[in-house]
Amino acid sequence: MHPKNGDSKRLRRERRTIVEMIALYCRDCHAPANGLCNDCRELIAYANERLDRCMFRDDKPPCRECPVHCYRESMRHRITEVMRYSGPRMLRRHPYLAIMHLIDGRRKSAKIHE
């Protein structure tokens, strides 16, 4: 994980959620001997960098609803693949994170929807 000083509880949880989703995907689809494969470690680092630079910070909407698409197209394809695979499986593996991710997705960002 990549916690940053000053991150809100929500952003820390979002960082943890993306790490767990990528880890689940990597274990099931890439089956590395130890830990995560290099591609998945790279994807985590990239996702954390995007969160670090997010202009909405605590008011961050779910990426699919964000008016600013900050992921490069190739990385967007990779993270979409991870989320499609891991999303349905997260409820069993990490129920708290899965439920909070769904709740966060229903919140409206004041900066976006004003």
N, C-alpha and C positions, 0 to 999 in steps of 0.2 A: 504494500500500500504506500501511498505517497501523501501522508497528512501534511498540511501546511499550517503554520501558525496563522491564526486569524480566520481560518475556515470556520464556517458555521457548522452546527451539528448536522444540518441537512447536506452540506457539501462533503463533510467527512463520510456520511453515510453513502452518498452518491459515489464517492471514490471507492469505498469498500464494495458496493454493489457491482461496479464495473469489474473490479478485480475478481470477485467471486464468479461472475458470469464468464469471464474469459478463462479462468482456471477450470471451471466445469467443462467448457467447450474443449479446451486443450486436452484435459484428461481423457475425455470420451472420444474425441476425433483425431487427435494427434498421438495420444498414448506415449508421451515421453517417459524415459526411464526414471528420471528424477526431476521433480519440479515442473516448470513450464518450458516449452520449446522457445527458441529464440524469437520466432515470429510473434508469439503471444506476449512475450516480455516486451517486445518492441511496441505492440499494440497497447499494452497497459501504459507504457511510458508516454505514448502519443496521446492517449485519452486523458492522462493526468495533465499533460501540457495544455491541452485544450481547456480543461477545467480551470487551470491556473489563469488562462487568458480570457475566460468568459466575461463578457462585458456586463452580464446580468447578475453575476455572483449569487447572492442569496435568493434573488428573484428568478433564478434560472428556470426556464420552462423545460419540459422534456425535449430532447433534441429534435424529435420528429415534428414538434410544433414551433420550433424556434425560427424566427425570420432570418437569422444569420446562420448560414451553414458553414461552420468553421472547419469541418473535416475535409481534407483532400478527398477527391472522388474515390481513389483506390482504398483509402482508409475507411471511408464511409461504407464502401462495399464490404469490407472485412468486419466492421463492427455490426453491420446489419445482419450478416451471416451468424455472428456470435449470438446476437440478441434473439434471432429467430430460433436458434437451437436451444439456448440456455433459458430464455424467458419462461417457457412452460415448465421447465424442470426446476426452476428456482423455488417454486412454492414448496416442493418436497425437501429440497436441500437446505434452503435458507428462507424459511417462511416469513420471518420478520422483515428481512430486506425486500422480499418480493411484494409483500403487502404495502410496505412504505413506498416502494417504487410506484405502485399503482395509485396510491393516495397522492403522492407528489405529482403524478401525471395529470391529476384532475384539478390541481391548483392552478389558478390563473395568475400570471405575472402582472403586477400593476404597471410595470414599465412597458409591457408589450400591448396590453389591452386597454390602455387609457383612452 
